């Protein structure tokens, strides 16, 4: 299970699922053209991806197991 944790305040977000197939979203990172990284949560069945959660004005971090 991917758990996103705020490095600032400790808030955490647990399981997020795809609304189409109910699969658990997987943590991933996209590297933009300018070289910066964006954290995303991706449907393993290919239904899309969303920007990962933010808290305290910054991306929440996820340790991938």
Order of alpha helices (4+ residues) and beta strands (2+ residues): beta-beta-beta-beta-beta-beta-beta-beta
